Amino acid sequence: MDEIEKRKKAREFAKQSLSKNKPLDWFEKLYTQAKEGMAIIPWADFEPNPNLVDWFEKNNFESRNKTALKIGCGLGDDAEFLSQKGFSVTAFDISQSAIEWAKERFENTKVNYIVADLFKIEESLKDRRFDFVVESYTLQVLPKKLRKEAVPIIANLVKKDGILLLITRARNENDDEGQMPWPLLKKEILEFEKHQLKIVSFEDYFDNEEPKVRRFRVVFRKI
Ligand SMILES: C[S@@+](CC[C@H](N)C(=O)[O-])C[C@H]1O[C@@H](n2cnc3c(N)ncnc32)[C@H](O)[C@@H]1O
């Protein structure tokens, strides 16, 4: 199987899961097959997200003695980046294989990696709230209905006065939604404001990927 075929698998798996009305089933399947060399995880660059790194370069954010949560942490690069910044980090993913892989990659990690589903997160984190929550690229792989359901859940994970940093693909109302990963609309981002999150900054820009991708990078503060 060539590289192109391996790459196609993510979309095929997503499509199959959606057609069975089980939109969260394909992540584990993809990570398992990728570990066996039978698929490629399109988002795994084995380095922290450049849009996250760039945000920290531009913002003098004090991270010592603060807790951070990485949602949908995949193979752990963003979580490790946050840990290096000085946060005490918890990171979760629905895929057990992703979490095992992240722990293998970062043997001496300080990050608390857990297998958990965002939609059942209270079972895993009880009432824990975090100073800094990062959601990058998970919402965009969820269908619209689940994206909407995710908003209050994510908002609830942020402590009072804490920050939510959200990074996602972006589109306008009249743009075609295209294929997964689905770019989000501004109005979907504004939904967070209904849950005690106040927008501190809203960036709408094209990143440095080739070809360039339009992104929203939004900072909210919990009031
Ligand atoms: C597009 S990937 C992004 C991963 C990572 N943030 C990155 O940029 O490399 C989305 C991740 O979210 C995870 N995920 C999807 N739905 C989830 C859910 N309901 N709860 C927890 N993790 C989920 C997937 O397994 C996957 O690792």
The ligand as an ORCA input file, in Angstrom:
! r2SCAN-3c Opt
* xyz 0 1
  C      -7.495     15.769     14.533
  S      -6.851     14.918     15.898
  C      -5.820     16.137     16.647
  C      -4.832     15.544     17.606
  C      -3.862     16.548     18.205
  N      -4.558     17.626     18.865
  C      -2.946     17.047     17.143
  O      -3.091     18.209     16.725
  O      -2.073     16.268     16.707
  C      -8.213     14.811     16.998
  C      -7.938     13.924     18.179
  O      -9.077     13.956     19.016
  C      -9.349     12.652     19.464
  N     -10.791     12.621     19.763
  C     -11.815     12.613     18.890
  N     -12.989     12.589     19.527
  C     -12.690     12.591     20.841
  C     -13.492     12.566     22.013
  N     -14.816     12.513     21.951
  N     -12.876     12.572     23.212
  C     -11.528     12.595     23.276
  N     -10.714     12.611     22.203
  C     -11.295     12.615     20.995
  C      -8.914     11.739     18.347
  O      -8.630     10.433     18.770
  C      -7.677     12.478     17.838
  O      -6.508     12.052     18.480
*
